[in-house]
Amino acid sequence: MKKTLTLALVLVLSTSAWAQKKETGNPAFDALDRNRDGFLGKEEVAGEKELAKRFVRFDANKDGRWNVDEYVKANKDNDSRIVADSAITTQVKALLLAEKGVPSTAISVETYEGRVMLSGFLDSKEQMAKAVRVASGVSGVKKVQNNLTVK
């Protein structure tokens, strides 16, 4: 009976020790590390669209998983993209505001990875052409998607 009780106690303690998550000091990383191995695989980052897109590029040692440093670098890259896109959007909006003959408040500007999307309703094709020209001239713009409509 003592052996059975001892064995049961050892099993309970070892199971709870195994279930302990390897903490990395990065709460966001630890939250994604579902299998508690101290690494992130593709399936663990699949729900994070921007991280999943960066998985292969930031898997420095090509082992199919990220350590904390690789995760941090991928996040910094995404943060840089967000800042650059925000700067482009701000500059396009400012230039549209300064452009005579363009109703800038009627134009929505969104930027993703340097691609600018213009949308809204304008009074003429000339206004539309000016808006596209202004957006195209901003540094960092890779492409302008014109979703503007003449009413």
C-alpha positions as CSV (number, residue, x, y, z in Angstrom):
1,M,0.0,0.0,0.0
2,K,2.9,2.4,0.8
3,K,4.5,1.7,-2.6
4,T,1.2,2.4,-4.4
5,L,0.7,5.6,-2.5
6,T,4.4,6.7,-3.1
7,L,4.1,5.9,-6.8
8,A,0.8,7.9,-7.1
9,L,2.4,10.8,-5.3
10,V,5.5,10.7,-7.6
11,L,3.2,10.6,-10.7
12,V,1.1,13.5,-9.5
13,L,4.2,15.6,-8.8
14,S,6.0,14.8,-12.0
15,T,2.8,15.5,-14.0
16,S,2.4,18.9,-12.5
17,A,6.2,19.6,-13.0
18,W,5.8,18.6,-16.7
19,A,2.8,20.8,-17.1
20,Q,4.8,23.8,-15.9
21,K,5.3,26.2,-18.8
22,K,8.8,27.2,-19.7
23,E,8.8,30.9,-19.0
24,T,10.9,33.0,-21.3
25,G,10.3,36.4,-19.7
26,N,8.3,37.5,-22.7
27,P,4.6,37.2,-21.8
28,A,3.4,37.5,-25.4
29,F,5.7,34.7,-26.5
30,D,4.7,32.5,-23.6
31,A,1.0,33.0,-24.4
32,L,1.6,31.7,-27.9
33,D,3.8,28.8,-26.8
34,R,0.9,26.3,-26.4
35,N,3.0,23.1,-26.2
36,R,5.3,24.7,-23.5
37,D,8.5,23.8,-25.2
38,G,10.1,27.3,-25.2
39,F,9.7,27.6,-29.0
40,L,7.0,28.7,-31.4
41,G,6.1,26.5,-34.4
42,K,4.2,27.6,-37.5
43,E,0.9,26.2,-36.0
44,E,1.4,28.3,-32.8
45,V,1.7,31.6,-34.7
46,A,-0.9,30.7,-37.4
47,G,-3.5,32.8,-35.7
48,E,-1.3,35.9,-35.7
49,K,-1.5,36.9,-39.4
50,E,1.4,39.3,-39.5
51,L,3.7,36.9,-37.5
52,A,2.7,34.0,-39.7
53,K,3.7,35.9,-42.8
54,R,7.1,36.5,-41.3
55,F,7.7,33.0,-40.0
56,V,10.1,31.7,-42.7
57,R,12.0,34.9,-43.0
58,F,12.7,35.2,-39.3
59,D,13.5,31.5,-38.6
60,A,17.2,32.3,-38.6
61,N,18.5,28.8,-38.1
62,K,15.8,27.2,-40.4
63,D,14.7,24.7,-37.8
64,G,11.0,25.3,-38.3
65,R,10.5,27.0,-35.0
66,W,11.2,30.4,-33.4
67,N,13.1,31.1,-30.2
68,V,12.3,34.3,-28.3
69,D,14.9,36.3,-30.2
70,E,13.5,35.3,-33.6
71,Y,10.0,36.2,-32.3
72,V,11.2,39.6,-31.1
73,K,12.8,40.4,-34.4
74,A,9.7,39.5,-36.3
75,N,7.6,41.7,-34.0
76,K,10.0,44.6,-34.5
77,D,9.8,44.1,-38.3
78,N,6.0,44.3,-38.1
79,D,6.2,47.4,-35.8
80,S,8.5,49.1,-38.4
81,R,6.0,48.3,-41.1
82,I,3.2,49.8,-39.1
83,V,5.2,53.0,-38.4
84,A,6.2,53.3,-42.1
85,D,2.6,52.7,-43.3
86,S,1.3,55.3,-40.8
87,A,3.8,57.9,-42.0
88,I,2.8,57.3,-45.6
89,T,-0.9,57.6,-44.8
90,T,-0.2,60.8,-42.9
91,Q,1.8,62.3,-45.7
92,V,-0.8,61.4,-48.3
93,K,-3.5,63.0,-46.2
94,A,-1.5,66.1,-45.6
95,L,-0.7,66.5,-49.3
96,L,-4.3,65.9,-50.3
97,L,-5.4,68.6,-47.8
98,A,-2.9,71.0,-49.5
99,E,-3.9,70.1,-53.0
100,K,-6.3,72.7,-54.5
101,G,-9.4,71.3,-56.1
102,V,-9.4,68.0,-54.2
103,P,-12.0,67.5,-51.5
104,S,-9.6,65.8,-49.1
105,T,-12.1,65.2,-46.4
106,A,-14.1,63.0,-48.9
107,I,-11.1,60.7,-49.4
108,S,-10.2,57.8,-47.1
109,V,-6.6,56.7,-47.2
110,E,-5.3,53.4,-46.0
111,T,-1.8,52.0,-46.3
112,Y,-0.5,48.4,-45.9
113,E,3.1,47.5,-46.8
114,G,3.5,50.6,-48.8
115,R,0.3,50.0,-50.9
116,V,-2.1,52.9,-50.6
117,M,-5.8,52.5,-51.1
118,L,-7.9,55.6,-51.8
119,S,-11.6,55.4,-51.4
120,G,-14.5,57.9,-51.4
121,F,-16.8,59.8,-53.6
122,L,-15.7,62.8,-55.7
123,D,-17.3,65.2,-58.1
124,S,-15.1,64.7,-61.1
125,K,-12.5,62.4,-62.8
126,E,-10.1,65.4,-62.6
127,Q,-10.3,65.3,-58.8
128,M,-9.8,61.5,-58.9
129,A,-6.7,61.9,-61.1
130,K,-5.2,64.6,-58.9
131,A,-5.7,62.4,-55.8
132,V,-4.0,59.4,-57.4
133,R,-1.2,61.6,-58.6
134,V,-0.6,63.1,-55.2
135,A,-0.6,59.7,-53.5
136,S,1.7,58.2,-56.1
137,G,4.2,60.9,-55.5
138,V,4.7,60.1,-51.8
139,S,8.0,58.5,-50.9
140,G,7.6,54.8,-49.9
141,V,4.4,54.3,-51.9
142,K,4.7,51.1,-53.9
143,K,1.3,51.1,-55.5
144,V,-1.9,53.2,-55.4
145,Q,-5.2,51.3,-55.5
146,N,-7.9,53.7,-56.7
147,N,-11.2,52.9,-55.2
148,L,-12.5,56.4,-55.7
149,T,-15.9,56.9,-57.3
150,V,-17.3,59.9,-59.2
151,K,-20.8,60.6,-58.0
